[in-house]
Amino acid sequence: MTGIRNWLLLTVILLSSLTSTAGLSGAKKTNRIASDSARTLQANRIVMSVNDRGCLIRSLNDDWGVKRFDSALQFFGGLAPIVFDHGPWIIGKINGAPRAAISYWGTSYMPGPVINGSPALIVRPQDSLRYHPYMLNSRSNSSNNDFVTWPADLGAPVDPSGKPLLLGDELIWSVFNGADSTAHPLDQGFGPISHLPVEIQQSVYAHASSTTDTSLLGNTVFMEWTFINKGTATIESCYVALWTDIDFDDFEHNFPAVDTSLQVGYCWDGLATPEGSPYAVGYVLLHGPIVPDPSGTSFFRGRVRPGYKNLALSSFWGIISDVGPVNSFIAGPTSMSAAWNVARGYDKAGGVILDSVSKTPTRFPYSGDPVSGTGWVYNLVYTAGEEGFLMFTGPFNFAPGDTQWVMTALVPALGSDRFESIRVLRRDATLLRGMSYDAIAKAMPLSVARGQGLPISVALFQNYPNPFNPSTTIRYALPIRAQVTLSVFNTLGQQVAVLVNENQEAGYHDVRFDGSGVASGVYFYRLRAGDYLSTRKFVILR
């Protein structure tokens, strides 16, 4: 009867706050500003789609012509959905007022860096095609376009010689920002948001394994975020968070929990006999932001930095549904003031949270032990399809030009049952927190590991950047010495420029085209090398 009463209580709570039936159905929300520009990480058992706006989801058109989404993170090589969406938050105060940049069933981020305090898409729209996610793996070389156009100038990792640097065995790198005042999540009624001129450089990577590999690194994805304050004001009392909507099993029994001793937030299967797998999914905070500490030692971008310490988890907020009473533990924050209160470890109205068991103040709801049944454990029998959590680390003052770095690990856990899965998750979190950064990242300079060598065939690559103003670089490959002609034509077929007309040695060649004296528009560049002939298109955009 207790289970029935709990289920009825949750149903009443949800119904009392509904403006539609979406919360009960577990139907996911729309995000009309999400992008289709994405790459898919699939080096090991985890398959993860990473888009250009700081979240996972890739859009599809539904019957109404509105964007809708499907689960974008799966396990066992893509056979079992486990996470619908996740992404980083950063929240703090400027001149006493809270501001934020968030991914939250939608996103307030825009692709690209921040230039002079504004989104790059606004300042330099001609470079818009550069701001997609870039992907490398251990096979990448100069025949791969992402390798050739690797955006080192935007902050993508490189070796000392400036060549692309691979983390793990497969890496997706992207840059996005929270500086656009017009972009905000349309879901959950969240808004308005006072935006932050913060740039985020994201590295998501994994180690190679098979879909049956049970090793730790074969079942983990790592995420690194570099935050840069590109504004002119200090962001005071700043917090970084990870938000996630975890969907495994039947999507309705994924109970939130947090283990502060291991710095892990997770969801576990509430069914005595789980219907799917895995039975627990967690995120481990490996390295938090740094703050001054004369006697401390910190890790920053994987390297020891004395005189500072890394911050630990500072608060946690479990989410059961995307709707619920204003100050309940059912729903996440849906306003800037509520988000600010939750970030600081209070309830959404700014009140102190009391542990439901010990009746003492806490910043970590659901921090009990589900295995032993002790402490504050989520004990309702139902979740509404949007279950997940926010886990925060902070606070720190973020001065203009300052950089912060945060590293987390996504760890699905599969044991013989739900409680054994939690034990597996704890074991894996313990092992990961004991590993060195070098052992995790295994950074590999691709130019050294594979070398360019001589091309095996003639190839003409896409120019970079494109569109451009006023100049761009064209790369091509020659396996043997050949007579080369590289020319530019307009859409009428008229020759605009001859960039190369000579006999050239085998290898990779870069040619710069200056379009200062050419009108805006679409043009074609053509490479002839012996019997080889290839044409590509570029755009001059004033």
C-alpha positions in Angstrom: 0.0 0.0 0.0 2.9 2.4 0.7 4.0 2.1 -3.0 0.4 2.8 -4.2 0.1 5.8 -1.9 3.5 7.2 -3.1 2.5 6.7 -6.7 -0.9 8.5 -6.1 0.9 11.3 -4.3 3.3 11.9 -7.2 0.4 11.7 -9.6 -1.5 14.4 -7.7 1.5 16.6 -7.5 2.1 16.4 -11.2 -1.5 16.9 -12.1 -1.8 20.0 -9.9 0.9 21.7 -11.9 0.2 20.6 -15.4 -0.7 23.0 -18.1 -0.6 20.1 -20.6 -0.2 16.3 -20.3 3.4 16.3 -21.6 4.9 15.8 -18.1 3.0 12.6 -17.5 3.5 11.1 -20.9 7.3 11.6 -20.7 7.2 13.2 -24.2 10.3 15.2 -24.9 10.1 18.9 -25.6 10.9 20.8 -28.8 13.9 23.1 -29.2 13.4 25.2 -32.3 17.0 26.6 -32.2 18.8 23.3 -32.1 21.2 22.6 -34.9 21.6 19.6 -37.1 25.4 20.1 -37.2 26.8 17.2 -35.2 29.3 14.3 -35.0 28.7 10.9 -33.5 31.2 9.4 -31.1 31.2 5.6 -31.3 34.7 4.4 -30.3 33.4 2.0 -27.7 30.1 0.7 -26.2 28.8 4.3 -25.8 27.3 6.0 -28.9 27.0 9.7 -28.4 25.8 12.4 -30.7 27.5 15.8 -30.1 26.1 18.9 -31.7 27.4 22.5 -32.1 25.4 24.1 -29.3 26.6 22.3 -26.2 24.1 19.4 -26.1 23.4 16.0 -27.5 20.2 16.2 -29.4 19.9 16.0 -33.2 16.6 17.3 -34.6 14.0 15.6 -36.8 10.8 17.1 -38.2 7.6 15.8 -36.8 4.2 15.8 -38.5 3.6 19.4 -37.3 6.8 20.7 -39.0 8.3 21.4 -35.6 11.7 20.0 -34.4 11.5 16.9 -32.3 14.2 14.6 -31.0 15.2 11.0 -30.3 17.6 9.7 -27.6 21.1 10.8 -28.6 23.2 8.7 -26.2 23.1 4.9 -26.3 24.8 1.9 -24.8 26.0 -1.5 -26.1 27.1 0.0 -29.4 23.8 1.8 -29.8 21.3 -0.8 -28.8 20.0 0.6 -25.5 19.1 4.3 -25.0 20.5 5.7 -21.7 20.6 9.5 -22.0 18.2 11.8 -23.8 20.2 15.0 -23.5 22.8 16.7 -21.3 25.1 19.7 -21.3 27.0 22.2 -19.2 25.7 25.2 -17.2 27.5 28.2 -16.0 25.7 30.7 -13.7 26.8 33.7 -11.7 26.1 37.3 -11.0 27.2 40.4 -12.9 26.4 43.7 -11.0 24.3 41.8 -8.5 22.0 40.1 -11.0 22.2 36.4 -11.9 23.1 35.4 -15.5 23.4 32.0 -17.0 24.2 30.0 -20.1 22.5 26.6 -20.1 21.6 23.4 -21.9 18.2 22.3 -20.6 15.9 20.4 -23.0 17.1 23.0 -25.5 20.0 25.3 -25.3 20.9 29.0 -24.9 24.3 28.4 -26.6 25.3 29.5 -30.1 28.0 27.8 -32.2 31.4 29.5 -32.3 33.6 31.6 -30.0 33.0 35.1 -28.6 34.5 38.0 -30.5 34.6 41.4 -28.8 31.9 40.3 -26.3 29.5 39.2 -29.1 28.8 35.8 -30.7 31.1 35.0 -33.6 28.0 34.2 -35.7 27.0 37.8 -35.5 30.5 39.4 -35.8 31.8 37.1 -38.5 28.9 35.3 -40.2 31.2 34.5 -43.1 33.0 32.0 -40.9 29.8 30.2 -39.8 30.7 26.9 -41.5 33.8 26.7 -39.3 31.8 26.4 -36.1 30.7 22.8 -36.5 32.0 19.9 -34.3 35.3 18.5 -35.5 36.1 14.8 -35.1 39.4 12.9 -35.0 40.3 9.3 -34.4 43.5 7.3 -34.5 43.2 6.8 -38.2 42.9 10.6 -39.0 45.5 12.1 -41.3 45.7 14.6 -44.1 43.1 12.9 -46.2 40.5 13.7 -43.5 38.8 17.1 -43.9 38.4 17.7 -40.1 42.1 17.0 -39.7 43.0 19.4 -42.5 40.8 22.2 -41.2 41.4 21.6 -37.5 40.6 24.9 -35.9 43.7 25.5 -33.7 43.1 29.2 -33.8 39.7 28.6 -32.1 41.3 26.6 -29.3 41.2 23.0 -30.6 43.9 20.9 -28.9 47.2 20.8 -30.8 50.7 19.4 -30.2 53.8 21.7 -29.8 54.2 21.9 -33.6 50.5 23.0 -34.0 49.3 19.7 -35.4 45.9 18.2 -34.2 46.2 16.5 -30.9 44.0 13.4 -30.3 42.6 12.7 -26.9 41.7 9.1 -26.3 41.1 7.1 -29.5 38.2 9.2 -30.8 37.6 12.9 -30.1 34.9 15.4 -30.9 35.8 19.0 -30.3 33.6 22.1 -30.6 33.3 25.7 -29.4 30.1 27.5 -28.4 29.1 30.5 -26.3 26.3 32.0 -24.2 26.6 35.5 -25.4 23.6 35.7 -27.7 20.7 37.5 -26.0 18.1 36.1 -28.4 18.9 32.4 -27.9 17.2 30.6 -25.0 15.6 27.2 -24.3 12.0 27.3 -25.2 11.1 24.3 -23.1 10.0 24.1 -19.5 8.8 27.7 -19.4 12.3 28.8 -18.5 13.0 32.5 -19.2 14.0 35.1 -19.7 17.7 34.5 -19.4 20.3 37.2 -18.9 23.1 35.8 -21.0 26.8 35.5 -20.3 29.7 36.5 -22.6 31.3 33.1 -21.8 33.0 30.9 -24.4 33.1 27.2 -23.9 35.5 24.9 -25.7 34.4 21.3 -25.4 36.3 18.0 -25.8 34.4 14.8 -25.8 36.4 11.6 -26.2 36.5 7.9 -25.6 38.8 4.9 -25.8 38.4 2.2 -28.5 36.8 -1.1 -27.6 34.3 -3.6 -28.9 30.6 -3.7 -28.0 31.2 -6.6 -25.7 34.2 -5.1 -23.9 33.5 -4.8 -20.1 36.7 -2.9 -19.3 36.4 0.5 -17.5 37.7 2.6 -20.4 35.7 0.6 -22.8 32.5 1.8 -21.0 33.3 5.5 -20.3 33.1 8.8 -22.2 35.1 11.8 -21.0 34.1 15.4 -21.3 36.3 18.4 -20.8 35.0 22.0 -20.8 37.2 25.1 -20.9 35.3 28.2 -19.9 36.6 31.7 -20.8 35.1 34.9 -19.6 35.1 37.0 -22.8 33.2 39.9 -21.2 34.4 43.1 -19.5 32.9 42.4 -16.0 33.7 39.9 -13.3 31.2 37.1 -12.9 30.8 36.8 -9.2 30.0 33.7 -7.2 30.1 31.6 -10.4 29.0 28.0 -10.5 29.5 25.4 -13.2 27.0 22.5 -13.5 26.2 19.5 -15.6 22.5 18.9 -16.4 21.3 15.6 -17.7 18.1 13.9 -18.6 18.8 10.2 -18.1 16.5 7.7 -19.9 17.2 4.0 -19.5 15.0 1.0 -18.8 11.4 2.0 -19.4 12.1 5.8 -18.8 9.7 5.8 -15.8 11.8 4.3 -13.0 15.1 6.1 -13.1 15.7 7.4 -9.6 18.1 10.3 -8.9 20.9 10.0 -6.3 24.2 11.5 -5.4 27.3 10.1 -3.7 29.4 13.1 -2.5 32.2 10.8 -1.3 32.9 9.8 -4.9 31.7 13.0 -6.5 29.1 11.2 -8.6 25.5 12.0 -9.5 23.5 9.1 -11.0 20.2 7.6 -11.7 19.4 4.0 -10.7 16.7 1.6 -11.7 13.7 1.7 -9.3 12.3 -1.6 -10.5 13.0 -4.7 -8.4 13.2 -6.5 -11.7 14.7 -4.1 -14.2 13.3 -4.3 -17.8 16.4 -3.0 -19.6 20.1 -2.3 -19.2 22.2 -0.8 -17.9 20.6 -0.4 -14.4 22.6 2.7 -13.3 24.1 5.7 -15.2 26.3 8.2 -13.5 28.5 11.3 -14.1 31.8 11.6 -12.1 33.3 15.0 -11.4 37.0 14.3 -11.9 38.3 17.9 -11.7 36.3 20.9 -10.8 37.1 24.7 -11.2 40.2 26.0 -9.3 40.4 28.7 -6.7 43.5 30.1 -4.9 44.9 28.0 -2.0 48.5 28.8 -1.0 49.0 25.3 0.3 47.0 23.5 -2.3 47.7 21.6 -5.5 45.3 21.5 -8.4 44.9 20.0 -11.8 44.2 22.4 -14.6 43.8 21.1 -18.2 45.4 17.9 -17.0 48.5 19.5 -15.5 49.5 20.2 -11.9 49.0 23.8 -10.8 50.3 24.6 -7.3 48.8 27.3 -5.2 45.2 26.4 -6.1 42.7 23.7 -5.3 40.0 22.1 -7.4 36.5 22.6 -6.1 34.2 19.7 -5.3 30.5 19.2 -5.9 28.7 22.0 -4.1 25.1 21.1 -4.6 22.8 18.6 -6.3 19.2 18.8 -7.5 17.3 15.7 -8.6 14.7 16.1 -11.4 11.7 13.8 -11.7 9.7 15.6 -14.3 9.8 18.8 -16.4 6.7 20.1 -14.6 5.8 20.3 -10.9 4.8 22.7 -8.1 7.0 25.8 -8.0 9.1 24.7 -5.1 8.8 20.9 -5.1 11.6 18.4 -5.6 9.7 17.1 -8.6 10.8 19.6 -11.3 14.0 21.5 -12.1 14.3 25.2 -11.9 12.3 27.2 -14.4 13.4 30.7 -13.8 16.7 32.6 -13.3 16.0 33.1 -9.6 15.2 29.5 -9.0 18.3 28.4 -10.9 20.4 30.8 -8.8 19.0 29.4 -5.6 19.5 25.8 -6.6 23.1 26.5 -7.7 23.8 27.7 -4.2 22.3 24.6 -2.6 18.9 26.0 -1.6 15.5 25.0 -2.8 14.0 26.9 -5.7 12.5 29.6 -3.4 15.8 30.2 -1.6 14.9 28.2 1.5 17.2 25.8 3.3 16.7 22.1 2.3 16.2 19.7 5.1 17.3 16.1 4.8 14.1 14.1 4.8 15.6 11.5 7.2 18.0 13.4 9.5 16.0 16.6 9.4 19.3 18.5 9.1 20.2 21.2 6.5 21.7 19.7 3.3 22.7 20.8 -0.2 22.4 17.3 -1.5 18.9 15.9 -1.8 18.8 12.1 -2.4 22.3 11.6 -0.9 21.4 8.4 0.9 22.5 4.8 0.0 19.9 2.9 -2.2 21.8 -0.3 -1.6 21.5 -0.3 2.2 18.3 1.7 2.2 19.8 4.3 4.6 19.6 8.1 4.4 17.5 10.2 2.0 16.7 7.9 -0.9 14.2 8.7 -3.6 11.3 6.4 -2.7 8.4 7.2 -5.0 7.6 4.4 -7.5 7.3 6.6 -10.6 9.3 9.1 -12.6 7.8 11.1 -15.5 10.3 10.6 -18.3 12.4 13.7 -17.7 14.3 12.2 -14.7 17.9 13.4 -14.2 19.7 16.0 -12.2 21.8 19.1 -11.9 25.1 18.8 -10.1 27.0 22.0 -9.4 30.5 22.9 -8.4 31.6 26.3 -7.2 31.7 29.1 -6.3 34.5 31.1 -7.8 34.9 34.7 -9.1 35.4 34.7 -12.8 37.4 37.8 -13.9 37.5 39.1 -17.5 40.0 37.0 -19.5 40.1 34.2 -16.9 39.9 30.6 -17.9 38.4 27.7 -15.9 38.5 24.0 -16.8 36.2 21.2 -15.7 36.4 17.4 -16.4 33.7 14.8 -16.0 33.2 11.2 -17.0 30.0 9.5 -18.1 29.8 5.9 -16.7 26.9 3.5 -17.4 27.0 0.5 -15.0 25.6 -2.9 -15.5 25.6 -5.5 -12.8 23.5 -8.6 -12.1 20.7 -6.4 -10.6 20.0 -2.8 -9.8 21.9 -2.7 -6.5 24.9 -4.5 -8.0 24.9 -1.9 -10.8 25.2 0.8 -8.2 28.2 -1.1 -6.7 29.8 -1.3 -10.1 29.2 2.4 -10.6 30.9 3.2 -7.3 33.8 0.9 -8.2 34.3 2.6 -11.6 34.0 6.1 -10.1 36.7 5.2 -7.5 39.0 3.8 -10.2 38.5 6.8 -12.5 39.2 9.3 -9.7 42.5 7.5 -8.9 43.7 7.6 -12.5 46.1 10.2 -13.8 45.0 12.6 -16.5 47.7 11.3 -18.8 46.4 7.7 -18.4 42.9 8.9 -19.2 43.5 11.3 -22.1 46.4 9.4 -23.7 47.0 12.5 -25.9 48.5 11.5 -29.2 50.0 14.0 -31.7 48.6 12.6 -35.0 51.4 14.2 -37.0 53.9 12.1 -35.0 51.8 9.0 -34.5 50.8 8.5 -38.1 52.8 11.0 -40.1 51.7 12.6 -43.3 54.0 10.6 -45.6 53.2 10.7 -49.3 49.6 10.7 -50.4 48.4 7.5 -52.0 46.2 9.4 -54.6 45.6 12.8 -56.0 43.0 14.7 -53.9 41.5 18.2 -53.8 40.2 19.3 -50.4 37.6 21.8 -49.4 39.0 25.2 -48.9 39.3 26.7 -45.5 37.6 28.9 -44.3 34.5 28.8 -46.4 32.6 31.2 -46.9 35.5 33.7 -46.6 36.5 37.3 -46.8 38.9 38.2 -48.2 41.2 35.1 -48.3 41.1 31.3 -48.1 43.5 28.3 -48.3 43.1 25.5 -50.8 44.9 22.2 -50.1 45.6 19.3 -52.5 47.6 16.1 -52.5 50.0 14.7 -55.1 51.2 11.1 -54.9 53.9 11.7 -57.5 55.5 14.7 -59.3 53.0 16.2 -61.7 52.1 19.2 -63.9 49.5 21.1 -61.8 47.0 23.7 -62.8 44.8 25.3 -60.1 42.3 27.8 -61.4 39.3 29.8 -60.1 36.1 30.3 -62.2 32.8 32.2 -61.7 29.4 30.6 -62.2 29.5 31.6 -66.0 32.6 29.5 -66.4 34.9 32.5 -66.9 38.3 32.1 -65.4 38.9 34.5 -62.5 42.4 33.5 -61.5 45.2 31.0 -62.1 46.8 30.1 -58.7 49.2 27.4 -59.8 50.6 26.4 -63.2 53.8 24.5 -62.8 55.4 21.1 -62.3 55.2 20.2 -58.5 56.8 17.6 -56.3 54.7 14.8 -54.6 53.2 15.8 -51.2 50.6 18.1 -49.7 50.3 21.6 -51.0 48.6 24.7 -49.6 47.7 27.6 -51.9 46.2 30.9 -50.6 43.6 32.7 -52.7 43.1 36.4 -52.1 39.6 37.5 -53.2 39.9 41.2 -52.3 39.4 42.3 -55.9 36.6 39.8 -56.6 32.9 40.4 -56.1 30.8 38.5 -53.6 29.3 35.3 -54.8 29.7 31.6 -55.6 32.9 30.5 -57.4 34.6 27.2 -58.4 38.2 26.1 -58.1 39.5 23.4 -60.3 42.6 21.2 -60.0 44.2 19.5 -62.9 47.1 17.2 -62.2 48.0 14.8 -65.0 44.8 12.9 -65.9 43.1 14.0 -62.6 40.5 16.7 -62.7 38.4 17.8 -59.8 36.3 20.9 -59.0 34.9 22.3 -55.7 32.8 25.3 -54.8 33.5 28.2 -52.4 31.7 31.4 -51.4 33.1 34.9 -51.1 30.9 36.7 -48.5 31.4 40.4 -47.9 
